[in-house]
Amino acid sequence: MPRRAFERLAFAALAAWSMASAGAAWAAGRDSAGMSAWLAGFHGGAVAAPNPGCDPQKTDARPGENAGEIHRRLSQVVSACAGVIRAASTSPADIGLAHRIRGLAFFRMGDPERSVQDQTSALDTQRDVVERARILQDRALAYLALEDYARAAGDYTAALATDPKLDKADRARILQNRGVAYQRLGRGADAAADFKQVLALVPGDGQNTEILIELAAVEDARRDADAAIADYSAALALDPREIRAWLGRAYDERNKGDRAAAESDARKALALDPGSAPAHRLLAEMMIASGHAKDAAAESEKAVKADPNNAAALMFRADAALASGDRDAAIAGYGQAIALDPKLVSAFNNRGVAYLGKGDFAHAEEDFTAVIGLEPAEASAWTNRGMAREALGRGLEAISDFAKSVELDPTNVQALRHRAFLEQQTGQHAAAVEDYGKVLALHPKDEEALRGRGFAELSLKRYAAAVADLSAVLALNANDGRAYGFRALAYAGLNQNKLALADLDASKRLEAAPANH
């Protein structure tokens, strides 16, 4: 069965959902709760605009405006604020205020870089701790938009330290956005801590469903399926129509091996959105894993129909073809997926598996090399390329690949077995004994490893050790003709000729038996 990276796809999707929702504090409708937080003072009339054109209220969204009208209005604000900044008579306080307003206009025009510059200038002139905390939040949102997550997290931390009297709602908003920044930085523990603080600060807030989904995504990234399932379940208790939570929980249930629960949740997601490509993909994947290739093909077709330009959907359709034995269709399908997403590791890997099945070892080697280029720490990719190179007769290169796989995953039995076999082929019998020993430490009744080690011991003239291993094989399988043949040679080496002849007769009898049927 081809190696899969469905978990990785699931996590990537959930992370994207999280940024689209939590990150909406800087990207979409929740902007009014983020970038514009400090505008409450302006709207309340506590602070006057530097001039009628450089007015924060003129940066607000207006019903019915098209993109061109919005851009023109914001450009006028930018121009008016620039005039305030340049005027010789403008006080330092008003210059700082104009920078803040122009920074907001730039942000809403989709220019976060210049927004950062203006907010930085505003900070230089502001000494009031409350206002500094607000400017730091504004700049942090711009950094988020620039994907400069380290600086965003730094500004949020500074905002929390600058104004210790922040109310619960403001503190929760800052922690939520800092959690998003930490999430993007790969600091899962810090992100989880921030999201949990948000839930404690505002337990009845309507945004808690989003926070729980964000927290679940962090737990997913940390491979803590139980914690993620608990978070998704809490989100569903708040909002049973939250499709992301049904899907997220379904992926985690699948990862834990609870296919019935995963299928149930995926179908609930489909009941809410019959065109959900992720739900169709998940069902197809589980059908492939359970051996229902025909059903998987039908489900994957639905996924492709729902999202024809989705590389993952095309890959699942190819997986279904491969599971049904149609390697050519699978290879073509993986090629389509790769054309859409040249970094889709599973498509390269599974196409390589299909090529191996066809005996096209050169193309298999190319695909597994691509997997290694994308994920050099993936042990199975080195094992797979090693098998392709072994089939191409390049034993020493294959041994090197198997060695790298074992370095990455010392419990990789497949790599240990293949390396041991090639070590025997190249006369490295002592190394083969050691590798077969590692396999047997993990699986004491592994017949192949016992037989292989017995033969390697025989080659080293360690006849007693060979007899012990080959006798263990025969205790597990009394019809193993090769084990009798090898043990006959070991007995002969020990000058136990009667036992050797008996084993030789048994070997001949068993080897001839298939021909008699």
C-alpha positions, 0 to 999 in steps of 0.5 A: 500500500502506498505511503500516505500523507493524509494527516499532513494534508489535513493539518495544512487545511486546518491551518489555512482555516485557522488563519482565514478565521483568526487571521480575519482580525486583520484580513476581513470583516473582523478588521473593526475589532482589530486594526480599528480598535483605537478608532473608538476614541475618534468615533467618540470625539475624544480626539479631533482629526488633524484636518477634515481630509485626514479623518479616521472616519473616512477610512471606514467601509461604506455600504455599496462602494465598489473597489475603485471608489474605496481606493479613491477615498482612501487615496484622498485620506493618504494625500490629506494626511501627507499634507498634515505631516509636511506642514511646518505648523503641524504639532508633533502630536498631530504629525503622529496622529496623521501617521496613524490615520495614514497607516490605517488607510494604507492598510485598508488599501492593501499596503501593509508595508507602508502601514508599518512605516507610518505606525512606527513613526506614530510610535516615535511621537506617542508617550501615552501608554494606552495609545502606544498599546493601540499603535503596537496592535495596529502595527502587529496587524500589518506585520501579520499581513506581511507574514512577518509573524515574529515581529507581529508576536513581538508587538502583541507582547509589547502591547500587553506589557505597555498597557496592563489595564487592558480590558478583557476583550482587548486582552483576548483579542491581542492573545488571539492574534498573537496565538495566530502568529505563534501558530505560524511560527511553529510555536504550538505550545505558545499558541495553545497557551494564548488560545486557552487564555482567550477562552478563560478571559471571555468564556461566553464570547461568540467568537469562541467557536473560532478560538476552539478551532484554532486551538484544535489546529494547534493540537493537530500540528502537535499530533495530539489527536485526543486534545484536538478532538476535545476542542472540535467537540467543544466547538460543535457544542457551541455551533453544530453547523460548524463544518470545519469542526466536523471535518477536523474531528473526522480527520483526527478520528481517522488518524486514531483508527476510529473509521466509523466515527470518522465516516459519521463525522464526514457524512455530517459535514456533507449533510451541511455542505454536499459539495464539500471536497474535503469530506468526499476526499476523506471518505474516499481515503477511508474506502481505499484503506478498507479495500473498497476501491470501487466505492473509493473511485466513485467518492473521489470523482465527487471530490474532483467534481466539487473542486476540479483544480484541487491537487489533493482530490486528483491524487485521491482519485489516482489512489483509488485507481492504484488500489483497483490495480489500474497503474496507468490511470493512477500514474496519469492521475498523479501527474495531473495532481503534480502539475497543479501542486509540484510540492505534493509529496504524496503524489510523487511517492504514490506515483513512484509506488505505481512505477515500482509495480509496473517494473519501471524502476528508473521512473520510480527512482526519479519520483522517490528522489523528488520526495527526498528533495521535498522531505529529506527527513522522511525515512520511507522515501529513502527506503523506497528509493533504495528498493528502486535502486536495488531493482536497477542493480545498483546495490551499493547506492541502495545500501546507502539509501537504506542506511539513511532510512535506518538513521532516520528511523531505527525501527524501519524493518523494511529498510533493515531487511533490504540492507541486510540482504544486499550486505549478504549479496556484497559479501558483508555477512557480519553486517548482515547478521547485525541488521537481521539481529536488529529486525529480530529485536523488534520482531523475534518471530520474523521468519525472513530475518531468522532465515537470512541471519542463519544463512549469513552465519553459515557464510561466516562458518558460524555453524552452531549459530546458523543451526539455531536460527534455521531451527527457529525458522522450522519451528515456525514453519516446518515446510520451509525447504530452504531452511532445511537446505541451509541447515543441512550445510550447517550440520555438515560444517559441524560434521553432523552428517546424519542430521545433514543428510536428513535435512537435505532429504527434507529439503529435496522433498519439499522443493519437489512437492509443488511440481507434484500437484 
